[in-house]
Amino acid sequence: MARRIILITGGQRSGKSSYAQRMALSLAPDPIYLATSRVWDEEHRRRIERHKAERGKEWTSIEEEKELSRLELEGRVVLVDCVTLWATNFFFDLDSDVEQSLVSLKSEFDKLIVKDALFIFVTNEIGMGEMSQNDVQRKFADLQGWLNQYIAAKSDEVYLMVSGLPLKVK
């Protein structure tokens, strides 16, 4: 399998994850679901458990908050869901330092994508709404936007999800 990168982006509840899962299953009978989320509270834990239950047995689920490149993924179709939660982990651990978070995320991304695998990344376009009044939220929106641009530039294909419909951007 030749290395390939696909980015799927869009707003909240735009259909990103569903589309990414269908795509992964169309490309392999046994894709990897690489979950990046931390459990932030009880409601979030229930949401994660619901998502796990909705995926079929054909998925290999791996949970990794930050160091995605340490995993053995060669020759596999890997769905990374999601970049936004992955970036949140760095941002939180690095005390909301946008520059340090971006450097760390780019470095980890670059170490990951040298693997001979087909990667499908799901991310959010959080900067498409109004400007937040909260300084930390504005910083994170900047981080997310710059990280999305970095990943999109290195992607072979990019899709923007709008109301459940994929628009091929690249």
Backbone as numpy.savetxt, mean C-alpha at the origin, in Angstrom:
# Nx Ny Nz CAx CAy CAz Cx Cy Cz
9.32 -15.33 -13.33 8.47 -14.14 -13.33 9.36 -12.90 -13.33
9.09 -12.00 -14.24 9.83 -10.74 -14.29 9.25 -9.76 -13.28
10.11 -8.98 -12.70 9.67 -7.98 -11.74 8.73 -6.99 -12.42
7.63 -6.69 -11.74 6.66 -5.73 -12.26 6.01 -5.01 -11.08
5.69 -3.74 -11.27 5.09 -2.94 -10.19 3.81 -2.29 -10.71
2.74 -2.49 -9.97 1.45 -1.89 -10.28 1.02 -1.08 -9.06
0.60 0.16 -9.29 0.11 1.02 -8.21 -1.37 1.29 -8.44
-2.15 1.09 -7.38 -3.59 1.38 -7.42 -3.86 2.42 -6.35
-4.37 3.58 -6.79 -4.59 4.69 -5.87 -6.01 5.20 -6.00
-6.42 5.98 -5.04 -7.76 6.56 -5.05 -8.16 7.01 -3.68
-9.36 7.52 -3.57 -9.87 8.00 -2.29 -10.39 6.86 -1.43
-10.80 7.22 -0.22 -11.36 6.26 0.72 -12.63 5.65 0.12
-12.75 4.33 0.23 -13.90 3.57 -0.27 -14.13 3.73 -1.77
-13.03 3.90 -2.50 -13.13 4.03 -3.96 -13.09 2.69 -4.68
-12.82 1.61 -3.94 -12.75 0.28 -4.53 -11.33 -0.21 -4.79
-10.35 0.47 -4.23 -8.94 0.13 -4.47 -8.60 -1.31 -4.09
-8.90 -1.67 -2.85 -8.51 -3.00 -2.37 -9.24 -4.11 -3.09
-10.52 -3.94 -3.35 -11.27 -4.97 -4.08 -10.70 -5.18 -5.47
-10.42 -4.07 -6.14 -9.86 -4.16 -7.49 -8.48 -4.83 -7.44
-7.66 -4.45 -6.47 -6.32 -5.03 -6.33 -6.40 -6.53 -6.06
-7.34 -6.94 -5.22 -7.48 -8.37 -4.92 -7.92 -9.15 -6.16
-8.88 -8.61 -6.90 -9.31 -9.28 -8.14 -8.15 -9.38 -9.12
-7.37 -8.31 -9.24 -6.22 -8.31 -10.14 -5.21 -9.37 -9.72
-4.88 -9.41 -8.44 -3.90 -10.38 -7.94 -4.36 -11.82 -8.21
-5.64 -12.10 -7.96 -6.16 -13.45 -8.19 -6.22 -13.80 -9.67
-6.32 -12.79 -10.53 -6.30 -13.07 -11.98 -4.88 -13.38 -12.46
-3.88 -12.99 -11.67 -2.49 -13.17 -12.05 -1.83 -14.40 -11.42
-2.42 -14.89 -10.33 -1.84 -16.06 -9.64 -2.93 -16.76 -8.84
-2.86 -18.09 -8.75 -3.86 -18.81 -7.98 -3.63 -18.70 -6.46
-2.44 -18.24 -6.07 -2.06 -18.21 -4.66 -1.26 -16.95 -4.31
-1.85 -15.76 -4.48 -1.10 -14.54 -4.21 -0.82 -14.34 -2.72
0.12 -13.47 -2.46 0.45 -13.07 -1.09 -0.28 -11.77 -0.79
-0.93 -11.71 0.37 -1.54 -10.48 0.86 -0.63 -9.96 1.95
0.08 -8.88 1.66 1.04 -8.30 2.61 0.37 -7.12 3.30
-0.07 -7.34 4.52 -0.80 -6.33 5.30 0.19 -5.53 6.13
0.07 -4.20 6.05 1.02 -3.31 6.73 0.45 -2.63 7.96
-0.79 -2.88 8.28 -1.47 -2.14 9.34 -1.06 -2.59 10.74
-0.95 -1.63 11.62 -0.87 -1.90 13.05 -2.29 -1.93 13.58
-2.45 -2.53 14.74 -3.74 -2.52 15.41 -3.74 -1.31 16.34
-4.51 -0.28 15.97 -4.49 0.98 16.71 -5.50 1.00 17.86
-6.60 0.29 17.71 -7.62 0.26 18.77 -8.54 -0.92 18.50
-9.54 -1.10 19.35 -10.43 -2.26 19.24 -11.23 -2.24 17.93
-11.75 -1.08 17.54 -12.51 -0.98 16.30 -11.63 -1.36 15.11
-10.38 -0.92 15.13 -9.45 -1.22 14.05 -9.13 -2.72 14.02
-8.99 -3.33 15.19 -8.74 -4.77 15.26 -9.89 -5.55 14.63
-11.14 -5.13 14.92 -12.31 -5.80 14.33 -12.34 -5.62 12.82
-11.97 -4.46 12.35 -11.92 -4.19 10.91 -10.90 -5.11 10.23
-9.73 -5.25 10.84 -8.68 -6.13 10.30 -9.16 -7.57 10.26
-9.79 -8.03 11.33 -10.31 -9.40 11.39 -11.37 -9.64 10.32
-12.23 -8.64 10.07 -13.26 -8.76 9.03 -12.61 -8.90 7.66
-11.57 -8.08 7.41 -10.87 -8.16 6.12 -10.21 -9.53 5.94
-9.61 -10.06 6.99 -8.99 -11.38 6.92 -10.03 -12.45 6.56
-11.17 -12.37 7.24 -12.23 -13.36 7.03 -12.80 -13.30 5.60
-12.80 -12.11 5.01 -13.34 -11.94 3.65 -12.43 -12.53 2.57
-11.13 -12.64 2.88 -10.21 -13.23 1.89 -10.33 -14.75 1.93
-10.20 -15.35 0.77 -10.29 -16.80 0.68 -9.00 -17.51 1.08
-9.08 -18.83 1.07 -7.95 -19.67 1.47 -6.81 -19.64 0.46
-7.08 -19.12 -0.76 -6.04 -19.06 -1.78 -4.95 -18.04 -1.45
-5.24 -17.15 -0.49 -4.29 -16.11 -0.12 -3.32 -16.60 0.94
-2.05 -16.20 0.80 -1.07 -16.34 1.87 -0.98 -14.96 2.52
-1.40 -14.87 3.77 -1.39 -13.57 4.46 -0.13 -13.42 5.29
0.51 -12.26 5.12 1.71 -11.91 5.89 1.46 -10.52 6.46
1.75 -10.35 7.74 1.63 -9.05 8.38 3.03 -8.52 8.67
3.31 -7.35 8.15 4.62 -6.71 8.38 4.41 -5.21 8.37
4.74 -4.56 9.46 4.48 -3.13 9.62 5.45 -2.23 8.88
6.71 -2.64 8.75 7.69 -1.72 8.18 8.71 -2.37 7.25
9.33 -3.44 7.66 10.46 -4.01 6.93 10.00 -5.04 5.89
9.32 -4.55 4.85 8.77 -5.43 3.83 9.87 -6.18 3.07
11.02 -5.56 2.92 12.09 -6.14 2.11 12.73 -7.37 2.75
12.48 -7.61 4.01 13.09 -8.77 4.68 12.36 -10.08 4.35
11.22 -9.98 3.70 10.40 -11.15 3.40 10.85 -11.85 2.13
10.65 -13.17 2.08 10.94 -13.97 0.90 9.73 -13.93 -0.02
9.82 -13.19 -1.12 8.68 -12.97 -2.00 8.96 -13.35 -3.45
10.14 -13.83 -3.75 10.53 -14.10 -5.12 9.57 -15.05 -5.82
9.26 -14.69 -7.06 8.41 -15.52 -7.90 6.93 -15.46 -7.57
6.52 -14.53 -6.73 5.14 -14.46 -6.28 4.44 -13.18 -6.74
3.13 -13.22 -6.74 2.31 -12.01 -6.89 2.03 -11.53 -5.48
2.42 -10.28 -5.20 2.35 -9.74 -3.85 1.48 -8.48 -3.85
0.40 -8.51 -3.08 -0.47 -7.35 -2.91 -0.09 -6.68 -1.60
0.40 -5.45 -1.66 0.77 -4.68 -0.48 -0.38 -3.72 -0.17
-1.07 -3.98 0.93 -2.24 -3.18 1.30 -2.10 -2.76 2.76
-1.72 -1.52 3.04 -1.61 -0.50 2.02 -0.42 0.40 2.31
-0.04 1.17 1.32 1.09 2.10 1.43 0.81 3.16 2.49
-0.43 3.63 2.57 -0.77 4.68 3.54 -0.53 4.22 4.97
-0.97 3.02 5.30 -0.75 2.50 6.66 0.73 2.22 6.89
1.42 1.75 5.88 2.87 1.53 5.97 3.57 2.85 6.27
3.22 3.90 5.55 3.82 5.22 5.78 3.47 5.74 7.17
2.25 5.47 7.63 1.83 5.89 8.97 2.75 5.31 10.03
3.16 4.06 9.86 4.02 3.41 10.84 5.37 4.12 10.96
5.96 4.49 9.82 7.22 5.23 9.85 7.01 6.62 10.45
5.98 7.31 9.99 5.68 8.67 10.45 5.47 8.70 11.96
4.73 7.74 12.49 4.47 7.65 13.92 5.77 7.37 14.68
6.54 6.38 14.22 7.78 5.99 14.91 8.85 7.07 14.84
8.80 7.90 13.81 9.81 8.96 13.63 9.28 10.33 14.06
8.33 10.34 14.98 7.81 11.58 15.58 7.36 12.61 14.56
6.65 12.16 13.55 6.07 13.05 12.52 7.11 13.81 11.71
8.31 13.25 11.61 9.37 13.87 10.81 9.19 13.43 9.35
8.68 14.35 8.54 8.36 14.03 7.15 9.60 13.63 6.37
10.66 14.41 6.48 11.87 14.15 5.70 12.49 12.80 6.05
12.63 12.53 7.33 13.22 11.26 7.77 12.32 10.08 7.37
11.00 10.26 7.51 10.07 9.20 7.12 10.17 8.90 5.63
10.22 9.96 4.81 10.28 9.77 3.37 11.57 9.07 2.96
12.69 9.45 3.55 13.97 8.80 3.25 13.90 7.32 3.62
13.36 7.02 4.79 13.27 5.62 5.25 12.33 4.81 4.36
11.19 5.38 4.00 10.23 4.68 3.15 10.79 4.42 1.76
11.44 5.42 1.16 12.03 5.23 -0.17 13.11 4.15 -0.13
13.92 4.17 0.90 14.98 3.17 1.03 14.39 1.76 1.14
13.39 1.61 1.97 12.77 0.29 2.14 12.06 -0.14 0.87
11.38 0.78 0.20 10.71 0.48 -1.07 11.73 0.00 -2.10
12.84 0.70 -2.21 13.86 0.34 -3.19 14.47 -1.03 -2.90
14.63 -1.38 -1.63 15.14 -2.71 -1.26 14.11 -3.79 -1.59
12.84 -3.45 -1.47 11.77 -4.42 -1.74 11.64 -4.72 -3.22
11.64 -3.70 -4.05 11.31 -3.90 -5.47 12.44 -4.51 -6.30
13.58 -4.78 -5.71 14.62 -5.50 -6.46 14.30 -6.99 -6.51
13.36 -7.42 -5.68 12.97 -8.83 -5.68 12.24 -9.17 -6.97
12.44 -10.39 -7.44 11.81 -10.87 -8.66 10.39 -11.31 -8.34
9.48 -10.31 -8.31 8.09 -10.57 -7.96 7.21 -9.56 -8.70
5.93 -9.83 -8.73 4.97 -8.88 -9.27 4.30 -8.22 -8.07
4.50 -6.92 -7.93 3.97 -6.18 -6.79 2.76 -5.35 -7.20
1.71 -5.43 -6.39 0.55 -4.56 -6.53 0.47 -3.75 -5.25
0.67 -2.45 -5.35 0.61 -1.57 -4.18 -0.72 -0.83 -4.18
-1.36 -0.78 -3.04 -2.59 0.00 -2.85 -2.24 1.20 -1.99
-2.67 2.38 -2.42 -2.40 3.60 -1.66 -3.60 4.52 -1.72
-3.55 5.59 -0.95 -4.64 6.56 -0.88 -4.20 7.91 -1.40
-5.12 8.57 -2.07 -4.92 9.96 -2.49 -5.57 10.84 -1.42
-4.86 11.04 -0.32 -5.46 11.76 0.80 -5.40 13.27 0.62
-4.65 13.76 -0.33 -4.52 15.20 -0.53 -5.51 15.78 -1.52
-6.53 15.03 -1.91 -7.47 15.51 -2.91 -8.62 16.31 -2.29
-8.73 16.28 -0.97 -9.80 17.02 -0.29 -9.29 18.39 0.14
-9.99 18.96 1.09 -9.59 20.28 1.56 -8.35 20.19 2.43
-7.64 21.29 2.58 -6.43 21.35 3.40 -6.82 21.23 4.88
-6.18 20.33 5.58 -6.48 20.12 7.00 -6.04 21.32 7.83
-6.78 21.57 8.90 -6.40 22.61 9.86 -5.33 22.10 10.82
-5.12 20.78 10.83 -4.20 20.14 11.76 -2.81 20.01 11.14
-1.80 20.51 11.83 -0.43 20.51 11.33 0.09 19.10 11.04
-0.17 18.16 11.93 0.32 16.79 11.75 -0.36 16.15 10.54
-1.65 16.39 10.35 -2.35 15.84 9.19 -1.81 16.45 7.89
-1.51 17.74 7.91 -0.93 18.36 6.71 0.43 17.76 6.39
1.24 17.54 7.41 2.56 16.92 7.21 2.40 15.52 6.61
1.46 14.74 7.16 1.29 13.39 6.65 0.78 13.40 5.21
-0.12 14.31 4.89 -0.61 14.41 3.51 0.54 14.72 2.56
1.47 15.57 2.98 2.65 15.86 2.16 3.49 14.60 1.98
3.76 13.90 3.08 4.54 12.66 3.02 3.88 11.67 2.07
2.58 11.46 2.23 1.86 10.49 1.39 1.92 10.88 -0.08
1.73 12.16 -0.38 1.78 12.62 -1.77 3.14 12.40 -2.40
4.19 12.74 -1.67 5.54 12.55 -2.21 5.88 11.07 -2.38
5.44 10.24 -1.42 5.69 8.79 -1.53 4.92 8.21 -2.71
3.67 8.62 -2.88 2.89 8.14 -4.03 3.57 8.50 -5.35
4.08 9.72 -5.45 4.78 10.14 -6.67 6.00 9.27 -6.92
6.73 8.96 -5.86 7.94 8.13 -5.97 7.60 6.73 -6.47
6.58 6.13 -5.87 6.17 4.78 -6.27 5.62 4.79 -7.69
4.79 5.78 -8.02 4.20 5.86 -9.36 5.29 5.98 -10.43
6.32 6.75 -10.15 7.41 6.93 -11.12 8.12 5.60 -11.41
8.16 4.71 -10.42 8.85 3.43 -10.59 7.90 2.30 -11.00
6.62 2.62 -11.13 5.61 1.61 -11.46 5.50 1.42 -12.97
5.17 0.19 -13.36 4.91 -0.12 -14.76 3.50 0.28 -15.16
2.56 0.19 -14.19 1.17 0.56 -14.42 0.66 1.30 -13.20
-0.20 2.30 -13.43 -0.84 3.03 -12.34 -2.33 3.16 -12.66
-3.17 2.85 -11.67 -4.62 2.96 -11.82 -5.16 3.90 -10.75
-6.07 4.78 -11.15 -6.80 5.64 -10.23 -8.22 5.10 -10.14
-8.65 4.78 -8.93 -10.00 4.27 -8.72 -10.94 5.44 -8.44
-12.07 5.47 -9.16 -13.10 6.49 -8.99 -14.44 5.77 -8.90
-15.09 5.84 -7.76 -16.40 5.22 -7.56 -16.44 3.77 -8.01
-15.38 3.03 -7.68 -15.32 1.61 -8.02 -14.83 1.29 -9.41
-14.51 2.32 -10.19 -14.06 2.12 -11.56 -12.59 2.47 -11.71
-11.81 1.58 -12.34 -10.38 1.85 -12.53 -10.13 2.71 -13.78
-9.33 3.72 -13.61 -8.87 4.53 -14.74 -7.37 4.32 -14.87
-6.94 3.78 -15.99 -5.50 3.55 -16.19 -4.82 4.90 -16.46
-3.85 5.24 -15.60 -3.13 6.50 -15.69 -1.79 6.31 -16.39
-1.19 5.15 -16.18 0.13 4.85 -16.75 0.17 3.39 -17.15
